Amino acid sequence: MLTDFAAIDFETANECLSSVCSVGVVVVRGGEVVDSYYSLIHPEPEYYQWFCRRVHGLSEKDTEDAPSFPSVWEKIAPKIEGLPLVAHNARFDEGCLKAVFKVYQMDYPDYVFHDTLKASRRFFGQRLPNHQLQTVAAACGYELTRHHHALADAEACAQIALRLL
């Protein structure tokens, strides 16, 4: 059972994986949530697509004065040091992380990712109508009330991971 990890979730401003505009992180140690972090991020490239705004509700106005990714990651890195990362549809969040590290020419540590989406498919199979985050969270006894808010999604992911990983 995975008891020490950091659940992470990114929201993006546009179709580019590097355009992270918010991040939520929940640190779990010994099976207990011990820390969390949320920040808006000034996206790169700096524009918002309508379909992204429709999903998470963020716009240029929300992030125009937000810190850049390197400033935000400077605060996150010590919190997650030595921990595996967990995400729902980890391919997306890991892709975002790698892309934004590349854009800012930062050295990418080889973070290990676990995927609660894959775990849900293995555990629940066809017993759920879908394996979307809010559906899986509910099946695990967690009510996700602010879906597509990066911290709320990371909190839900952490609860799923504690149950399924």
N, C-alpha and C positions, 0 to 999 in steps of 0.2 A: 504494500500500500504506500502511495506517495504522500508523505506527511510534511515535507519541507519543499516549498516551491514558491514561485511568484506568478500569479495569473496576470496576464497583460492583454489590453485591448486598445487598438488604434481606430480612429475615425480619419477619413481622408477627405480632402477638399475637392479632388477631381479624380480622373481616371489613372493618374500616375501614383504608383505605390509610395513614392517618396513624399507625397503631398500630405503627410500626417498633420492634422490640425488639432487633434486632442489625443491624450493618452491617459489610461487608467491602469494602475498597478495595485495589486493586493498581495501582500507578503504573508505566507502561511508557514509557521514553524511548529513542529510537534502537533500538527493537525489543527492548530488554532490560528485565526487571523490575528497578526501582531502589528501590522502596519498597512497603510494604504496611501496612495498618492494620485493626484489628478492635476493635469495642467492643460490649458489651451496651448497651441503651438502655432507660430507663424509658419504657414505652409510654404513648401518649395516644390514645384513652382507655385507661384502666388496667384491663384485664381480658383474660383469655386464653380463647379458644374451644378446645374439645377438638380440633377438626380441625387447628388451627394447632399445638397442642402435639404432636399425633401426627406432624406433618410434621417439625418441627425439634427437638422435645424440650425446648424452653424453657418455663418456667412463671413464675408470680409470684415464687416463691422466688429464681429466677435473677436477676431484674431489679429486685427491690424496692429495692436500694441502688445501682442503676446510675444514671449521669448522665442528665440530660434531653437531648433532641435538640440544642438550641442549644449546649450544652457540648461535645457530641461533634462537631458540625459545625464548631465553632470550630477544632478540631484538623485536620479533613479539608480544609476550604476552601483553606488555603495549599498543601497537597500537590497539589491538582487544578487550581489556578488556571491558566486559559488552555488547559486540555486538554479535548478532547471526552470524553464519558463513554460507556462501552460496557457493555451489559447483555444477558443472555440473556432474551428477552421484555422488551425495554426499556419497553414500554408499562406494565408493572407497576411496575418500579423508578422510572421517571420519574413515574408517578402517585403512588407513595409519597412521593417527594421533594417534589413540588408540594404534596401534601396536608399533609405535616408542616410545611412552610414556612408554609402558610396557617394551620394551627392555632396556631403560635407567632408569627404576625403578623411573619414575617421577609420581607425583600425577596428575591424569587426571582431569581437571576441566570438569564439565558437560556442554560442549559446545552444543548449540542448532544449528542444521544444517537444512538448507532449500535446496531443490534440484531443480535446474533449468531444469534438464532433465524431472523430473516428471511434472513440471509446463508447459514445452513445450508440452508434450504429452496431457495434459489437454486442453491447449489453442489452439494448432494447430491441434491436432488429426491427421487425415490422409491427411491433406492438404500439408504436407511436405514429401519428399521422404524418409527421415530418421530424427532422432532427435539428430544427432551428433552435437557437439559443433559448428563447423564451419557452418553447415547448419542452425542451430537455430539462431546463431549470424547474419547471412546474412538476415534471415527472420525478424529479429528485426532491421535491418538497420545498422548493424555493420560489418565492413570487418575485419575478422581475418586473418592476413597475416603471422604470425609466429606460426601456430598451433603446439602444443606440446612443446612450450617454456612456462614454468610455469607462468611467469608474463603475457605474452600475453593471455594465456588461462584464467587467473584470471580477466584480463581486459575485455575480451569478456563475461565472466560469470557475471561480475558486470553490464554490459550494458543489458544483457538479464534479469537479476533480476530486474533492474529498470523498464523494460517494462512489465514483466510478474508476478512479485511478489507483 
